[in-house]
Amino acid sequence: MAISAERQRLLTLRQQIHAANAAYYQGLATGYTDAEFDALLVELEQLEAAHPDWISPDSPTQGVGSDLTGRGFVAARHTLPMLSLGNTYSEEELRAFDRRLVRLLGGAVHGYVCELKIDGVALSLHYRNGELRQAITRGDGREGDDVTLNVRTIAAIPPWIAAAPAELEVRGEVYLPLAAFARMNQRRSAEGEEPLANPRNATAGTLKTLDPREVARRPLAFFAYEALDAGAAGATHHQTLARLAAYGFPVESHHARCADLDACIAYCRRWHDERRALDYLTDGVVVKVDDPHQRAAAGTTAKSPRWAIAFKFPPDRAVTKVERIEVQVGRTGKLTPVAHLTPVELAGTTVSRATLHNQDEIDRKGVRVGDRVEIEKAGEIIPQVVAVLDPDRPDRGKRFVIPSHCPACDGAVARDPDGVAHRCVNIHCPAQREAVILHFASRRAMDIAGLGPALVEQLLGAGLIHDYADLFTLAAQRAAVAALERMGERSTDNLLAAIEQAKQRPFARLLYALGIRFVGEKTAYLLAAALPSLDALASADETTLLAIPEVGPVIAESIRRFFADPANQALLDRLCQAGVRAEASAAAEVAVAQTLANLTFVLTGTLSRPRDEVACWIRARGGRTTAAVSKKTDYVVCGDAPGSKRDRAIALGVPLLSEAQLTALATPE
């Protein structure tokens, strides 16, 4: 019997929602606006309500959206389920929520508390005797990822609190302030990295970064909204918020106690307009019953509490026309299709362009030149096309296709493996030139102090450099450099000295600086250890490259393509002629870096390799392993089914690591 159209739609919806959830919690673009995602979920709920026998435990309707990645973090179980909230989109739906509570409670609600719904990532913090011992993401509501090491880098979260109960759990939202997000993207652009899409996705991705050093560079913030401890069972919610503030936690200051639902609706109306003045994104209002006894009486469903609901602000949308579609080449070579629109007012600004993201998004929404489209601001920052309003008109233009050659340099364009982005693979592309040079000079690459975006722009504009090899010719053009704006004699001397020092950087850092696609810091270090010269690397065949740890077919092909390019060969020749170190000149440089020196580890659970092998790996990097957990233990490395050592570590406040986090910790900066 053929599968019905409704059943096909249900399975498709589940797949789409799971994929969007996975992208969101990895900090990637989901491809949907909030309203589009919620509409998919509502449609799925309606289908399952019509066909109850089709409901299965893995359906997105049967649990909260999960941020469990299954990659690189130790799973930790919540003491109480960390539920998500039901959503409502109109004042009438909010009144229906109030009527349901009245029926459940057998009388009127004794007041509500309204809080702005922060557009971030939910987090659970566990304190023992006043000290932060563990931080866990929401996950699937029952268990989440242990992100304690990353959370310890967030300045807004106190590492200890005075006069606290022996056991205290604090729940709240991690977010990125808008001003900090803008500064972070400016820094990423200055270092030749791709700007992040929006604060919410950036927050989710940051918390799941394996290296706490990178997390520390991102200015995450935090608002607490719940405290769970035995001594606070009788406290109202507004009293709990005051207690959290007294402990020293940041609490969103605009919350209000509302006597009835009319006051809640007035609060929602007010903040629909005033939210734009805030330095953080809020997409709605959370309405909660204030009285703890009424909360207990209302109870919860498997997915959400019955005593709280999220009122979502309607998205700001406008209708306009697509006048043309152009492709922009970003600093990292990414090709982004952009719709040029008939100018229209949206959320207080005039919008004339909107991102179309990638080819898959264009095809999914069916956007073509001449279409009437509805647009909104995704994450309230970036305008994007939501829908085509006249897809059936007879005179529609042709399907838009990302070009096979870069519009900036006519170089080859390739689609990312296992991704949706198309990129120009030519590092000599003028659109990427500034970013390539900035990456080469960045702190973790050749570390040329003083060579920032403004100076690189001037050097390129004056024709003093055209690529990073030209940096080593600037000493012969000293007078021209000194004549640049804000340079002068002293700044020029400092710059030229930094360039001279860069010639002696370790070979692995040169490999990273070259900008070979997919070759990051760790891969560069492994390549330098296996093939300790440019000549050896350039002559390596695929078999030789694939034998190097963590080098797969995609990376191997990228390396071979880079060294086979005549323009790159000429660039490398010029670097060598300038005196840049092109090989690992000492055995010490290719020896294993002592990145774990003076650190003590305990291993527990089933690891991917025998424990003796992992212990040897740690010792080779300067660390030591012991059998028992104590206050002197620096980290406990957890595999599957960790035993009592994990519990002992949590009790003592010793950080937990997964194997992936251990690898990240051991990776040289």
C-alpha positions as CSV (number, residue, x, y, z in Angstrom):
1,M,0.0,0.0,0.0
2,A,1.4,3.4,-1.0
3,I,2.2,5.9,1.7
4,S,-0.5,8.6,1.9
5,A,0.2,12.3,1.1
6,E,-0.5,13.2,4.7
7,R,1.9,10.6,6.0
8,Q,4.6,11.9,3.6
9,R,4.1,15.4,4.8
10,L,4.3,14.4,8.4
11,L,7.7,12.6,7.8
12,T,9.0,15.6,5.8
13,L,8.0,18.0,8.6
14,R,9.8,15.9,11.2
15,Q,12.9,15.8,9.1
16,Q,12.8,19.6,8.5
17,I,12.3,20.4,12.2
18,H,15.0,18.1,13.4
19,A,17.5,19.5,10.8
20,A,16.6,23.1,11.8
21,N,17.0,22.2,15.5
22,A,20.4,20.7,14.8
23,A,21.6,23.7,12.8
24,Y,20.3,26.2,15.5
25,Y,22.2,24.5,18.3
26,Q,25.4,24.4,16.3
27,G,25.2,28.1,15.7
28,L,24.3,27.7,12.0
29,A,21.6,29.4,10.0
30,T,18.4,27.2,10.2
31,G,17.0,28.5,6.9
32,Y,13.7,29.5,8.6
33,T,12.5,32.6,10.4
34,D,11.1,32.0,13.9
35,A,7.5,32.3,12.5
36,E,8.2,29.8,9.7
37,F,9.7,27.3,12.1
38,D,6.8,27.6,14.5
39,A,4.4,27.2,11.6
40,L,6.1,23.9,10.7
41,L,5.7,22.7,14.3
42,V,2.1,23.7,14.5
43,E,1.4,21.9,11.2
44,L,3.1,18.8,12.6
45,E,1.1,18.9,15.8
46,Q,-2.2,19.2,13.8
47,L,-1.3,16.2,11.7
48,E,-0.4,14.1,14.7
49,A,-3.6,15.2,16.5
50,A,-5.6,14.0,13.4
51,H,-3.6,10.7,13.4
52,P,-2.7,9.8,17.0
53,D,-1.4,6.4,15.9
54,W,1.4,8.2,13.9
55,I,2.9,9.8,17.0
56,S,6.3,8.4,17.9
57,P,8.8,9.1,20.7
58,D,11.3,10.7,18.3
59,S,8.8,13.3,17.0
60,P,9.8,16.9,17.7
61,T,6.4,17.4,19.3
62,Q,7.2,14.9,22.0
63,G,10.0,16.7,23.7
64,V,11.8,20.0,23.8
65,G,14.2,21.0,21.0
66,S,17.5,19.3,21.8
67,D,20.9,21.0,21.8
68,L,22.7,17.7,22.4
69,T,25.3,17.4,19.7
70,G,26.6,13.9,20.5
71,R,30.0,15.3,19.6
72,G,32.6,16.4,22.1
73,F,30.8,17.0,25.3
74,V,29.9,14.8,28.4
75,A,26.2,14.3,28.8
76,A,24.7,15.3,32.2
77,R,21.3,14.6,33.6
78,H,19.1,17.4,34.9
79,T,17.9,17.1,38.5
80,L,14.4,18.2,37.3
81,P,13.3,18.2,33.7
82,M,14.3,21.5,31.9
83,L,11.1,22.0,29.9
84,S,10.4,24.4,27.0
85,L,7.5,26.8,26.8
86,G,4.4,26.7,24.8
87,N,4.0,29.6,22.4
88,T,1.1,31.9,21.8
89,Y,0.8,34.6,19.0
90,S,-2.3,36.7,19.8
91,E,-4.0,38.4,22.8
92,E,-6.9,36.0,22.4
93,E,-4.6,33.0,22.7
94,L,-3.2,34.6,25.8
95,R,-6.7,34.9,27.3
96,A,-7.3,31.3,26.4
97,F,-4.2,30.4,28.4
98,D,-5.7,32.3,31.4
99,R,-9.1,30.6,31.0
100,R,-7.4,27.1,31.0
101,L,-5.6,28.0,34.3
102,V,-8.8,29.2,35.9
103,R,-10.4,25.8,35.0
104,L,-7.4,23.9,36.3
105,L,-7.1,25.8,39.5
106,G,-10.8,26.1,40.2
107,G,-10.5,29.9,40.6
108,A,-8.7,33.0,39.5
109,V,-4.9,33.2,39.2
110,H,-3.3,35.1,42.1
111,G,-1.2,37.3,39.8
112,Y,1.4,36.8,37.1
113,V,5.0,37.8,36.5
114,C,5.9,39.0,33.0
115,E,9.5,38.8,31.8
116,L,11.0,39.7,28.4
117,K,11.8,36.6,26.5
118,I,15.6,36.8,25.9
119,D,16.6,35.4,22.5
120,G,19.4,33.2,23.7
121,V,20.3,29.7,25.0
122,A,18.9,28.2,28.2
123,L,21.4,27.0,30.8
124,S,21.3,25.3,34.2
125,L,24.0,26.2,36.8
126,H,24.7,24.0,39.8
127,Y,26.3,25.5,42.9
128,R,27.5,23.5,45.9
129,N,28.4,25.3,49.1
130,G,28.3,28.5,47.1
131,E,30.8,27.4,44.4
132,L,29.8,26.8,40.7
133,R,30.4,23.1,40.1
134,Q,28.5,22.3,36.9
135,A,26.8,24.0,33.9
136,I,24.5,22.1,31.7
137,T,22.6,23.0,28.5
138,R,18.9,22.3,28.1
139,G,19.6,19.4,25.8
140,D,16.5,17.3,25.4
141,G,15.0,18.4,28.7
142,R,16.2,15.3,30.5
143,E,19.9,15.6,30.0
144,G,22.1,18.2,28.3
145,D,25.8,18.8,27.6
146,D,28.2,19.6,30.4
147,V,29.7,23.0,29.3
148,T,31.2,23.9,32.6
149,L,34.6,24.8,31.2
150,N,33.1,27.2,28.7
151,V,30.7,28.8,31.2
152,R,33.5,29.6,33.6
153,T,34.8,32.1,31.0
154,I,31.5,34.1,31.1
155,A,32.1,37.1,33.3
156,A,28.4,37.6,34.1
157,I,28.1,34.2,35.8
158,P,29.5,34.3,39.3
159,P,32.0,31.5,40.1
160,W,30.8,31.6,43.7
161,I,28.1,33.2,45.7
162,A,27.9,34.2,49.4
163,A,25.2,33.1,51.8
164,A,23.9,30.5,49.4
165,P,22.2,27.2,50.4
166,A,24.3,24.1,50.3
167,E,22.7,23.0,47.0
168,L,21.4,25.6,44.5
169,E,20.4,25.3,40.9
170,V,20.0,28.5,38.9
171,R,18.5,28.5,35.5
172,G,18.7,31.3,33.0
173,E,19.6,32.5,29.5
174,V,23.0,33.0,27.9
175,Y,22.9,35.7,25.2
176,L,25.1,38.1,23.2
177,P,24.4,41.8,23.7
178,L,23.9,43.5,20.3
179,A,26.8,46.0,20.7
180,A,29.1,43.1,21.7
181,F,27.9,41.1,18.8
182,A,28.7,43.9,16.4
183,R,32.2,44.3,17.9
184,M,32.8,40.6,17.7
185,N,31.9,40.6,14.0
186,Q,34.2,43.6,13.4
187,R,37.0,41.6,15.0
188,R,36.2,38.5,13.0
189,S,36.2,40.5,9.8
190,A,39.5,42.1,10.8
191,E,41.0,38.7,11.2
192,G,39.6,37.4,7.9
193,E,36.9,35.2,9.4
194,E,33.3,35.0,8.3
195,P,30.9,37.2,10.3
196,L,28.4,35.4,12.4
197,A,24.8,35.4,11.2
198,N,22.9,36.6,14.4
199,P,23.4,36.8,18.1
200,R,21.2,33.8,19.0
201,N,22.9,31.3,16.7
202,A,26.3,32.8,17.7
203,T,25.5,32.1,21.3
204,A,24.4,28.5,20.7
205,G,27.5,27.8,18.6
206,T,29.8,29.5,21.2
207,L,28.6,27.3,24.1
208,K,29.3,24.2,21.9
209,T,32.9,25.3,21.1
210,L,35.3,22.7,22.3
211,D,38.1,25.2,23.1
212,P,37.3,27.4,26.2
213,R,40.0,29.9,25.0
214,E,37.8,30.7,22.0
215,V,34.7,31.0,24.2
216,A,36.5,33.5,26.4
217,R,37.0,35.7,23.3
218,R,33.3,36.0,22.8
219,P,31.5,38.4,25.2
220,L,28.6,36.2,26.3
221,A,26.2,37.6,28.9
222,F,23.6,36.0,31.2
223,F,20.2,36.6,32.8
224,A,19.0,34.4,35.6
225,Y,15.3,33.6,35.8
226,E,14.8,30.6,38.1
227,A,16.3,29.2,41.4
228,L,15.7,25.7,42.5
229,D,16.6,24.7,46.1
230,A,14.8,23.1,49.0
231,G,14.6,26.3,51.0
232,A,12.7,28.3,48.4
233,A,9.7,26.0,47.9
234,G,7.2,28.6,49.2
235,A,8.7,31.7,47.5
236,T,6.7,33.5,44.8
237,H,8.4,34.0,41.5
238,H,8.9,37.7,41.9
239,Q,10.6,37.0,45.3
240,T,12.8,34.4,43.6
241,L,13.9,37.0,41.0
242,A,14.8,39.4,43.9
243,R,16.8,36.6,45.6
244,L,18.7,35.8,42.5
245,A,19.7,39.5,42.2
246,A,20.7,39.5,45.8
247,Y,23.0,36.6,45.1
248,G,24.7,38.7,42.4
249,F,23.2,37.2,39.3
250,P,22.2,39.5,36.5
251,V,18.3,39.6,36.3
252,E,16.5,41.2,33.4
253,S,15.4,44.5,35.0
254,H,12.1,45.1,33.1
255,H,10.1,42.2,34.6
256,A,6.9,43.1,36.3
257,R,4.3,41.6,38.6
258,C,0.9,41.8,37.0
259,A,-2.3,41.5,39.0
260,D,-4.3,40.0,36.2
261,L,-4.2,39.1,32.5
262,D,-5.2,42.6,31.4
263,A,-2.1,43.9,33.0
264,C,-0.1,41.2,31.2
265,I,-1.5,42.2,27.9
266,A,-0.7,45.9,28.6
267,Y,2.9,44.8,29.4
268,C,3.1,42.9,26.1
269,R,1.8,45.9,24.1
270,R,4.3,48.2,25.7
271,W,7.3,46.1,25.0
272,H,6.3,45.3,21.5
273,D,7.4,48.8,20.7
274,E,10.0,49.6,23.3
275,R,12.1,46.5,22.9
276,R,14.0,48.1,20.0
277,A,15.8,50.3,22.4
278,L,17.4,47.3,24.3
279,D,20.9,46.0,23.7
280,Y,19.7,42.4,23.4
281,L,17.2,40.6,21.3
282,T,13.8,39.7,22.7
283,D,11.2,38.0,20.6
284,G,8.3,38.1,23.1
285,V,7.2,38.0,26.7
286,V,7.1,35.0,29.1
287,V,4.0,35.1,31.3
288,K,4.3,33.0,34.5
289,V,2.0,32.3,37.4
290,D,3.5,34.0,40.4
291,D,2.1,31.8,43.3
292,P,4.1,28.6,43.9
293,H,1.1,26.6,45.1
294,Q,-0.8,27.5,42.0
295,R,2.1,26.5,39.9
296,A,2.2,23.1,41.6
297,A,-1.5,22.6,41.2
298,A,-1.3,23.5,37.5
299,G,1.5,21.0,36.9
300,T,3.3,20.3,33.6
301,T,2.9,18.3,30.4
302,A,5.7,16.1,29.0
303,K,7.0,19.1,27.1
304,S,6.1,22.3,28.9
305,P,4.7,23.8,32.2
306,R,1.0,24.6,32.2
307,W,1.6,27.6,34.4
308,A,3.8,29.6,31.9
309,I,3.6,30.5,28.3
310,A,5.5,32.6,25.8
311,F,3.7,35.4,24.0
312,K,5.6,35.8,20.7
313,F,5.8,39.3,19.1
314,P,4.5,39.3,15.5
315,P,7.4,39.7,13.1
316,D,7.8,43.0,11.3
317,R,7.1,42.3,7.7
318,A,6.7,44.3,4.5
319,V,5.9,43.6,0.8
320,T,8.2,44.7,-2.0
321,K,9.5,43.6,-5.4
322,V,12.8,41.8,-6.4
323,E,14.4,44.1,-8.9
324,R,17.5,42.0,-9.5
325,I,19.7,39.3,-7.8
326,E,23.4,39.8,-7.5
327,V,26.1,37.6,-6.0
328,Q,28.5,39.1,-3.4
329,V,31.9,37.6,-2.7
330,G,32.8,37.8,1.0
331,R,36.2,38.1,2.6
332,T,36.5,34.3,2.9
333,G,35.4,33.7,-0.7
334,K,31.8,32.8,0.2
335,L,29.3,33.7,-2.6
336,T,26.1,35.1,-1.2
337,P,23.1,35.9,-3.4
338,V,21.5,39.2,-2.5
339,A,18.1,40.4,-3.7
340,H,18.0,44.1,-4.6
341,L,14.5,45.3,-3.7
342,T,12.2,48.3,-4.3
343,P,12.9,50.3,-1.1
344,V,10.4,49.7,1.6
345,E,10.0,50.7,5.3
346,L,10.6,47.9,7.8
347,A,10.9,48.1,11.6
348,G,11.9,51.7,11.4
349,T,14.5,51.5,8.6
350,T,14.4,51.6,4.8
351,V,15.3,48.2,3.4
352,S,16.5,47.9,-0.2
353,R,18.4,44.6,0.0
354,A,17.8,41.2,1.5
355,T,20.0,38.1,1.8
356,L,19.0,35.0,-0.1
357,H,21.6,33.0,1.8
358,N,22.5,30.3,-0.7
359,Q,21.3,28.3,-3.7
360,D,19.3,25.8,-1.6
361,E,17.4,28.7,0.0
362,I,16.6,30.3,-3.4
363,D,15.3,27.0,-4.7
364,R,13.3,26.3,-1.5
365,K,11.5,29.7,-1.6
366,G,11.5,29.9,-5.4
367,V,12.7,33.5,-5.6
368,R,13.1,35.0,-9.0
369,V,13.7,38.5,-10.4
370,G,10.4,40.4,-10.7
371,D,8.7,38.5,-7.9
372,R,6.5,40.3,-5.3
373,V,7.9,39.1,-2.0
374,E,7.3,39.4,1.7
375,I,10.4,40.3,3.8
376,E,11.2,40.4,7.5
377,K,14.2,40.9,9.7
378,A,15.7,37.6,10.7
379,G,16.7,37.7,14.3
380,E,15.6,41.3,14.1
381,I,18.9,42.2,12.4
382,I,19.3,40.9,8.8
383,P,16.4,41.4,6.3
384,Q,15.5,38.2,4.5
385,V,12.8,37.1,2.0
386,V,10.1,35.1,3.7
387,A,7.9,34.1,0.8
388,V,7.1,34.8,-2.9
389,L,3.6,36.2,-3.2
390,D,3.0,35.6,-6.9
391,P,4.7,32.3,-7.8
392,D,2.1,31.5,-10.5
393,R,2.3,34.6,-12.6
394,P,2.9,33.7,-16.3
395,D,5.8,36.1,-17.0
396,R,8.2,34.9,-14.2
397,G,11.9,35.1,-14.9
398,K,14.3,32.1,-15.1
399,R,15.5,30.2,-12.0
400,F,18.6,32.0,-10.6
401,V,21.7,29.8,-10.4
402,I,24.9,30.6,-8.5
403,P,27.6,31.2,-11.1
404,S,30.3,28.5,-11.7
405,H,33.0,31.2,-11.8
406,C,33.7,34.0,-9.3
407,P,32.2,37.3,-10.3
408,A,35.2,39.1,-8.8
409,C,38.0,37.2,-10.4
410,D,36.5,34.6,-12.7
411,G,38.1,31.9,-10.7
412,A,36.6,28.5,-10.1
413,V,33.7,28.2,-7.6
414,A,33.1,25.1,-5.5
415,R,30.4,24.0,-3.2
416,D,31.4,23.2,0.4
417,P,31.5,19.5,1.0
418,D,28.5,18.5,3.1
419,G,27.5,22.2,3.1
420,V,25.3,24.7,1.3
421,A,27.8,27.5,0.6
422,H,29.6,28.1,-2.7
423,R,33.1,29.6,-2.5
424,C,35.7,31.0,-4.8
425,V,38.8,28.8,-4.3
426,N,41.3,31.4,-5.6
427,I,43.2,33.0,-2.7
428,H,44.3,35.7,-5.2
429,C,40.8,36.8,-5.7
430,P,40.6,40.6,-5.2
431,A,37.5,40.3,-3.1
432,Q,39.4,38.1,-0.7
433,R,42.8,39.8,-0.9
434,E,42.4,41.9,2.3
435,A,41.1,39.0,4.3
436,V,43.8,36.7,3.1
437,I,46.5,39.1,4.1
438,L,44.9,39.8,7.5
439,H,44.7,36.1,8.2
440,F,48.4,35.7,7.2
441,A,49.3,38.4,9.7
442,S,46.9,37.4,12.5
443,R,48.1,36.6,16.0
444,R,47.8,32.8,15.6
445,A,49.4,32.8,12.2
446,M,52.5,35.0,11.5
447,D,51.7,37.4,14.3
448,I,52.6,40.7,12.6
449,A,51.8,43.2,15.3
450,G,50.4,46.5,14.1
451,L,49.1,45.2,10.7
452,G,45.4,45.7,11.1
453,P,42.5,46.3,8.6
454,A,43.0,50.0,8.2
455,L,46.7,49.7,7.4
456,V,46.2,46.7,5.1
457,E,43.5,48.7,3.2
458,Q,46.0,51.7,2.9
459,L,48.8,49.4,1.7
460,L,46.6,47.8,-0.9
461,G,45.1,51.2,-2.0
462,A,48.6,52.7,-2.4
463,G,49.7,49.7,-4.5
464,L,52.5,48.9,-2.0
465,I,51.3,45.3,-1.6
466,H,49.2,43.0,-3.6
467,D,49.5,39.8,-1.6
468,Y,51.1,38.6,1.6
469,A,54.5,37.9,0.0
470,D,54.7,41.6,-0.7
471,L,54.7,42.4,3.0
472,F,58.4,41.3,3.1
473,T,59.3,43.9,0.4
474,L,58.0,46.9,2.5
475,A,61.4,47.5,4.0
476,A,62.6,48.7,0.5
477,Q,59.6,51.0,0.4
478,R,60.0,52.5,3.9
479,A,59.4,56.1,2.9
480,A,56.2,55.3,1.2
481,V,55.0,53.3,4.2
482,A,55.9,56.1,6.6
483,A,53.9,58.6,4.5
484,L,50.7,56.7,5.0
485,E,48.0,58.1,7.3
486,R,48.7,57.6,11.1
487,M,52.1,55.9,10.4
488,G,55.2,58.0,10.8
489,E,58.7,57.0,11.5
490,R,58.2,55.1,14.8
491,S,55.2,53.1,13.7
492,T,56.9,52.2,10.4
493,D,60.0,51.0,12.3
494,N,57.8,48.9,14.6
495,L,55.9,47.4,11.6
496,L,59.0,46.5,9.7
497,A,60.5,44.9,12.8
498,A,57.4,42.8,13.3
499,I,57.5,41.7,9.6
500,E,61.2,40.7,10.0
501,Q,60.4,38.7,13.2
502,A,57.6,36.9,11.3
503,K,60.2,35.3,9.0
504,Q,61.2,33.0,11.9
505,R,57.8,31.8,13.0
506,P,57.5,28.0,13.4
507,F,56.7,26.1,10.2
508,A,53.3,25.0,11.4
509,R,52.2,28.6,11.8
510,L,53.3,29.4,8.3
511,L,51.2,26.5,7.0
512,Y,48.2,27.9,8.9
513,A,48.9,31.4,7.6
514,L,49.0,30.4,3.9
515,G,45.2,30.1,3.9
516,I,44.9,26.6,2.5
517,R,41.2,25.7,2.6
518,F,40.3,23.4,5.5
519,V,43.8,23.6,7.0
520,G,43.3,25.1,10.5
521,E,45.8,25.4,13.3
522,K,45.6,21.8,14.4
523,T,45.8,20.4,10.9
524,A,48.7,22.6,10.2
525,Y,50.6,21.3,13.2
526,L,49.9,17.7,12.2
527,L,51.1,18.4,8.7
528,A,54.3,20.1,9.9
529,A,55.0,17.1,12.1
530,A,54.6,14.6,9.3
531,L,56.0,16.7,6.3
532,P,58.4,19.3,7.8
533,S,59.0,21.4,4.8
534,L,57.2,23.1,1.9
535,D,59.0,21.0,-0.6
536,A,57.9,17.8,1.2
537,L,54.3,19.0,1.5
538,A,54.2,20.1,-2.2
539,S,55.5,16.8,-3.5
540,A,53.2,14.6,-1.2
541,D,50.8,12.4,-3.0
542,E,47.2,11.6,-1.8
543,T,48.3,8.4,-0.1
544,T,51.0,10.2,1.9
545,L,48.6,12.9,3.0
546,L,45.8,10.5,4.0
547,A,48.2,8.7,6.3
548,I,48.5,11.9,8.4
549,P,46.1,11.9,11.4
550,E,42.8,13.8,10.8
551,V,43.6,14.4,7.2
552,G,40.7,13.1,5.0
553,P,40.1,13.2,1.3
554,V,38.6,16.7,1.3
555,I,41.6,18.2,3.1
556,A,44.1,16.2,1.0
557,E,42.5,17.4,-2.2
558,S,42.5,21.0,-1.0
559,I,46.3,20.8,-0.1
560,R,47.1,19.2,-3.5
561,R,45.1,21.8,-5.3
562,F,46.8,24.6,-3.5
563,F,50.3,23.4,-4.2
564,A,49.5,22.6,-7.9
565,D,48.3,26.1,-8.6
566,P,51.1,28.0,-10.5
567,A,50.1,31.3,-8.9
568,N,50.5,29.8,-5.5
569,Q,53.8,28.2,-6.4
570,A,55.1,31.6,-7.4
571,L,53.8,33.1,-4.2
572,L,55.6,30.5,-2.1
573,D,58.8,31.0,-4.1
574,R,58.7,34.7,-3.2
575,L,58.2,33.9,0.5
576,C,61.3,31.7,0.4
577,Q,63.3,34.3,-1.4
578,A,62.3,36.8,1.3
579,G,63.8,34.5,3.9
580,V,60.6,33.1,5.5
581,R,61.3,29.8,7.2
582,A,59.9,27.1,4.9
583,E,60.8,24.1,7.0
584,A,60.9,22.9,10.5
585,S,64.6,23.8,11.2
586,A,64.9,22.0,14.5
587,A,63.7,18.6,15.8
588,A,62.0,20.4,18.7
589,E,59.7,22.2,16.4
590,V,58.1,19.0,15.1
591,A,58.2,17.2,18.4
592,V,54.9,16.9,20.3
593,A,54.1,20.2,21.9
594,Q,54.0,20.1,25.7
595,T,50.5,21.6,25.9
596,L,49.4,19.5,28.9
597,A,52.4,20.2,31.0
598,N,51.8,20.2,34.8
599,L,48.2,19.1,34.4
600,T,46.8,16.0,36.2
601,F,44.1,13.9,34.6
602,V,41.9,11.0,35.7
603,L,40.3,8.7,33.1
604,T,36.8,7.2,33.5
605,G,34.3,5.4,31.4
606,T,34.7,3.6,28.0
607,L,36.9,5.7,25.8
608,S,37.4,5.4,22.0
609,R,40.9,3.9,22.7
610,P,42.3,1.8,25.5
611,R,42.9,3.9,28.6
612,D,46.6,3.0,28.6
613,E,46.9,4.4,25.1
614,V,45.1,7.6,26.1
615,A,47.3,7.9,29.2
616,C,50.4,7.6,27.0
617,W,49.0,10.3,24.7
618,I,48.6,12.6,27.7
619,R,52.0,11.9,29.1
620,A,53.6,12.6,25.7
621,R,52.2,16.1,25.9
622,G,53.6,16.7,29.4
623,G,50.5,15.7,31.4
624,R,50.2,13.0,34.1
625,T,47.4,10.6,35.0
626,T,46.3,9.3,38.3
627,A,43.8,6.6,39.4
628,A,41.8,8.6,41.9
629,V,40.1,12.0,41.8
630,S,41.2,14.5,44.4
631,K,41.3,18.3,44.8
632,K,44.7,18.2,43.0
633,T,43.1,16.7,39.9
634,D,42.9,19.3,37.1
635,Y,40.5,17.4,34.8
636,V,38.5,14.1,34.6
637,V,38.2,12.7,31.1
638,C,34.8,10.9,30.7
639,G,34.0,8.3,28.1
640,D,30.7,6.4,27.8
641,A,29.1,5.2,31.1
642,P,31.4,7.0,33.5
643,G,31.4,5.7,37.0
644,S,31.8,7.1,40.5
645,K,34.9,9.1,39.5
646,R,32.6,11.5,37.5
647,D,30.4,12.0,40.6
648,R,33.4,12.6,42.7
649,A,34.7,15.1,40.3
650,I,31.4,17.0,40.3
651,A,31.4,17.0,44.1
652,L,34.9,18.4,44.3
653,G,34.3,20.9,41.4
654,V,36.8,19.3,39.1
655,P,36.0,20.0,35.4
656,L,34.9,17.2,33.2
657,L,36.2,16.7,29.7
658,S,35.1,14.6,26.8
659,E,37.8,13.1,24.5
660,A,37.1,15.8,22.0
661,Q,37.6,18.5,24.6
662,L,40.8,16.9,25.7
663,T,42.1,17.0,22.1
664,A,41.1,20.7,21.9
665,L,42.9,21.5,25.2
666,A,46.0,19.8,23.9
667,T,46.0,21.7,20.5
668,P,48.6,24.5,20.4
669,E,47.2,28.0,20.3
